[in-house]
Amino acid sequence: MSRQGILFDYSSPAELYLSRRRGRHTDYRRFATAAEAIRYAVEELRARQSLSAWMQVGEDRFNKEEINRLYDEMIILCARL
């Protein structure tokens, strides 16, 4: 699930943008799946303490808080398998 109870496709390609300082350098990475982008953003870049992060999946854009929520939902889905 994601926004408003709509199913989120973790297998969709995703683009991830991370900004360390407002108006400064923005890192961009493209991932084959949204699941990979979410895992990278939450687990590997947590230590970098980026000020802002957003992910583009198709026409939908997710902010840092939404990425964290999708990560939590992904962990729950994996635990059920």
C-alpha positions in Angstrom: 0.0 0.0 0.0 1.1 3.6 -0.3 -0.9 6.8 -0.6 -4.6 6.5 0.2 -4.7 2.7 0.2 -3.5 2.4 -3.4 -1.2 -0.6 -4.1 2.4 0.4 -4.7 4.4 -1.5 -7.3 7.8 -2.1 -5.8 9.0 -3.7 -9.1 8.6 -0.4 -11.0 11.8 1.5 -12.1 12.6 4.4 -9.8 14.8 7.5 -9.7 16.2 8.7 -6.4 17.3 12.3 -5.7 19.3 13.2 -2.6 20.3 16.7 -1.5 22.8 17.4 1.2 22.2 21.2 1.4 19.3 23.2 0.0 20.1 24.6 -3.4 23.5 22.9 -3.5 24.5 19.5 -4.8 21.9 16.9 -5.6 22.8 13.2 -6.1 20.8 11.3 -8.7 20.6 7.5 -9.1 18.4 5.3 -11.2 17.3 1.9 -10.0 15.7 -1.1 -11.8 13.1 -1.4 -9.0 11.6 1.0 -6.5 12.4 -1.6 -3.8 16.1 -1.2 -4.5 15.8 2.6 -4.4 13.9 2.5 -1.2 16.4 0.2 0.5 19.3 2.3 -0.7 17.7 5.5 0.5 16.8 4.2 3.9 19.5 1.7 4.8 22.7 3.0 3.0 22.2 6.7 3.0 20.9 7.1 6.5 24.5 7.8 7.6 24.8 10.7 5.1 22.0 12.6 6.8 20.8 14.2 3.6 18.5 17.1 4.2 16.0 16.0 1.6 15.3 13.0 -0.5 12.7 12.2 -3.1 11.9 9.4 -5.4 10.2 9.4 -8.7 8.3 6.3 -9.7 6.4 6.8 -13.0 4.5 10.0 -12.5 4.4 9.7 -8.7 6.9 11.6 -6.5 7.6 10.5 -2.9 9.3 12.6 -0.3 11.6 11.4 2.5 8.8 10.6 4.9 6.9 8.6 2.3 10.0 6.7 1.3 10.4 5.7 5.0 6.8 4.6 5.1 7.2 2.5 2.0 10.3 0.9 3.5 8.3 0.0 6.6 5.6 -1.5 4.5 8.1 -3.4 2.4 9.6 -4.9 5.6 6.2 -6.0 6.7 5.4 -7.6 3.3 8.7 -9.5 3.4 8.0 -10.8 6.9 4.7 -12.2 5.7 6.3 -14.3 3.0 
